[in-house]
Amino acid sequence: MDIEALFGRIPLFENLSPSGRKALAEISLAREIPKKELLFLEGDQGASICVLARGNVQLYRSTPEGKEIVIKVVKPGELFGEVVLFEQRAYPVNAVALQDSTVLMISRHQFARLLENEPFRHDFQFYLNALLHLSRLILDGEGPKSRLLSMLNLRLMTVFAGNGRVPGSKK
């Protein structure tokens, strides 16, 4: 499996240089997940972000009545669980393998260490510029959706601005 090429197809990582994708691949742990195995539960401490390399993973929430509400079916090449990098320390959903799957796990703490590296952080500059542009477009809009999206984009920019530290990282 060409992990670096896979990262190059993921919007959050597509602007990384080859050395940045290599650094990310080096901290990734491939985990084989059998069909029906849970990867994490809603409320679990968010230790890693995930990239699905093979298979399908369902993200869902459980109602108090025990029903499952499907949020998304993750397909190969998609990132999930990234909310633990930006906003929350706990996973907001459950994740279960719908078939035998391979998931690349990227430790939140190791990713934070990569962001402390100037060349790696610089690779995200293009991404930050895109967020700035999107925020300006949203700020020009009206209504509650525009305000909500604006707040989200400003929060993401705050995470990456300055020292590149991710909330919850040490140092």
PAVO-448664 format. One record per residue (C-alpha): residue in three letters; residue number from 1; x, y, z. Coordinates in nm, 3 decimals. Layout:
! PAVO-448664
residuo/num/c1/c2/c3
Ala/NUM/X/Y/Z
...
***
This chain:
! PAVO-448664
residuo/num/c1/c2/c3
Met/1/0.000/0.000/0.000
Asp/2/0.139/0.341/-0.098
Ile/3/0.049/0.542/0.212
Glu/4/0.211/0.862/0.087
Ala/5/0.007/0.853/-0.234
Leu/6/-0.309/0.788/-0.032
Phe/7/-0.239/1.097/0.181
Gly/8/-0.192/1.298/-0.138
Arg/9/-0.557/1.231/-0.227
Ile/10/-0.698/1.352/0.107
Pro/11/-0.795/1.722/0.105
Leu/12/-0.640/1.796/0.446
Phe/13/-0.306/1.647/0.336
Glu/14/-0.302/1.700/-0.042
Asn/15/-0.086/2.011/-0.020
Leu/16/0.185/1.847/0.184
Ser/17/0.522/1.820/0.016
Pro/18/0.654/1.469/-0.053
Ser/19/0.867/1.497/0.262
Gly/20/0.559/1.605/0.460
Arg/21/0.359/1.306/0.335
Lys/22/0.654/1.082/0.417
Ala/23/0.671/1.222/0.772
Leu/24/0.298/1.163/0.812
Ala/25/0.330/0.807/0.677
Glu/26/0.607/0.738/0.928
Ile/27/0.380/0.813/1.223
Ser/28/0.084/0.619/1.078
Leu/29/0.000/0.278/1.212
Ala/30/-0.188/0.038/0.980
Arg/31/-0.450/-0.159/1.172
Glu/32/-0.651/-0.448/1.030
Ile/33/-1.011/-0.429/1.151
Pro/34/-1.235/-0.735/1.114
Lys/35/-1.595/-0.693/0.999
Lys/36/-1.825/-0.572/1.280
Glu/37/-1.538/-0.466/1.508
Leu/38/-1.574/-0.130/1.679
Leu/39/-1.291/0.117/1.623
Phe/40/-1.416/0.361/1.885
Leu/41/-1.730/0.454/2.074
Glu/42/-1.898/0.791/2.112
Gly/43/-1.736/0.959/2.411
Asp/44/-1.411/0.760/2.393
Gln/45/-1.096/0.966/2.436
Gly/46/-0.991/1.076/2.086
Ala/47/-0.637/0.948/2.059
Ser/48/-0.609/0.922/1.679
Ile/49/-0.741/1.044/1.350
Cys/50/-0.806/0.774/1.092
Val/51/-0.767/0.724/0.719
Leu/52/-0.954/0.433/0.564
Ala/53/-0.721/0.248/0.329
Arg/54/-0.945/-0.052/0.253
Gly/55/-1.301/-0.158/0.336
Asn/56/-1.592/0.047/0.472
Val/57/-1.651/0.199/0.814
Gln/58/-1.985/0.322/0.940
Leu/59/-2.004/0.627/1.167
Tyr/60/-2.322/0.634/1.372
Arg/61/-2.485/0.762/1.687
Ser/62/-2.713/0.569/1.920
Thr/63/-3.042/0.711/2.042
Pro/64/-3.157/0.663/2.404
Glu/65/-3.405/0.409/2.262
Gly/66/-3.115/0.204/2.122
Lys/67/-3.163/0.292/1.756
Glu/68/-2.863/0.363/1.537
Ile/69/-2.856/0.679/1.328
Val/70/-2.604/0.647/1.047
Ile/71/-2.401/0.964/1.007
Lys/72/-2.177/0.848/0.725
Val/73/-2.029/0.542/0.558
Val/74/-1.658/0.608/0.516
Lys/75/-1.503/0.483/0.194
Pro/76/-1.137/0.409/0.115
Gly/77/-0.926/0.722/0.092
Glu/78/-1.139/0.919/0.338
Leu/79/-1.035/1.074/0.667
Phe/80/-1.248/1.037/0.979
Gly/81/-1.221/1.116/1.347
Glu/82/-1.038/1.441/1.264
Val/83/-1.261/1.635/1.502
Val/84/-1.022/1.529/1.781
Leu/85/-0.752/1.742/1.617
Phe/86/-0.953/2.060/1.602
Glu/87/-1.240/2.078/1.841
Gln/88/-1.308/1.790/2.080
Arg/89/-1.105/1.548/2.283
Ala/90/-1.370/1.275/2.258
Tyr/91/-1.513/1.104/1.952
Pro/92/-1.865/1.236/1.883
Val/93/-1.978/0.914/1.708
Asn/94/-1.930/0.538/1.708
Ala/95/-1.726/0.373/1.432
Val/96/-1.768/0.010/1.320
Ala/97/-1.614/-0.182/1.030
Leu/98/-1.882/-0.290/0.782
Gln/99/-1.636/-0.532/0.623
Asp/100/-1.276/-0.635/0.683
Ser/101/-1.091/-0.305/0.666
Thr/102/-0.748/-0.146/0.692
Val/103/-0.732/0.180/0.884
Leu/104/-0.431/0.407/0.914
Met/105/-0.423/0.550/1.265
Ile/106/-0.243/0.881/1.320
Ser/107/-0.184/0.968/1.683
Arg/108/-0.315/1.313/1.775
His/109/-0.004/1.377/1.987
Gln/110/0.238/1.271/1.713
Phe/111/0.051/1.487/1.463
Ala/112/0.085/1.782/1.705
Arg/113/0.461/1.718/1.718
Leu/114/0.476/1.725/1.338
Leu/115/0.304/2.065/1.342
Glu/116/0.583/2.196/1.565
Asn/117/0.821/2.127/1.275
Glu/118/0.845/2.443/1.061
Pro/119/0.872/2.273/0.718
Phe/120/0.574/2.047/0.792
Arg/121/0.368/2.337/0.929
His/122/0.463/2.547/0.625
Asp/123/0.305/2.279/0.402
Phe/124/-0.030/2.365/0.561
Gln/125/0.002/2.731/0.466
Phe/126/-0.184/2.675/0.138
Tyr/127/-0.462/2.507/0.332
Leu/128/-0.477/2.802/0.570
Asn/129/-0.500/3.045/0.282
Ala/130/-0.793/2.846/0.141
Leu/131/-0.964/2.863/0.482
Leu/132/-0.911/3.239/0.491
His/133/-1.067/3.272/0.147
Leu/134/-1.361/3.052/0.243
Ser/135/-1.411/3.250/0.564
Arg/136/-1.423/3.575/0.369
Leu/137/-1.686/3.430/0.135
Ile/138/-1.891/3.308/0.429
Leu/139/-1.858/3.638/0.615
Asp/140/-2.003/3.810/0.309
Gly/141/-2.308/3.584/0.335
Glu/142/-2.606/3.627/0.564
Gly/143/-2.804/3.408/0.799
Pro/144/-2.730/3.158/1.076
Lys/145/-2.560/2.902/0.846
Ser/146/-2.309/3.161/0.728
Arg/147/-2.238/3.269/1.085
Leu/148/-2.193/2.908/1.199
Leu/149/-1.960/2.823/0.911
Ser/150/-1.770/3.143/0.973
Met/151/-1.716/3.054/1.338
Leu/152/-1.597/2.705/1.241
Asn/153/-1.351/2.839/0.986
Leu/154/-1.218/3.100/1.225
Arg/155/-1.169/2.825/1.486
Leu/156/-0.974/2.613/1.237
Met/157/-0.758/2.910/1.143
Thr/158/-0.685/2.974/1.511
Val/159/-0.571/2.614/1.552
Phe/160/-0.321/2.638/1.270
Ala/161/-0.215/3.001/1.310
Gly/162/0.097/3.112/1.490
Asn/163/0.274/2.824/1.654
Gly/164/0.078/2.549/1.477
Arg/165/-0.015/2.382/1.805
Val/166/-0.322/2.165/1.816
Pro/167/-0.547/2.208/2.121
Gly/168/-0.461/1.945/2.379
Ser/169/-0.104/1.901/2.261
Lys/170/0.168/1.931/2.520
Lys/171/0.437/2.196/2.497
***
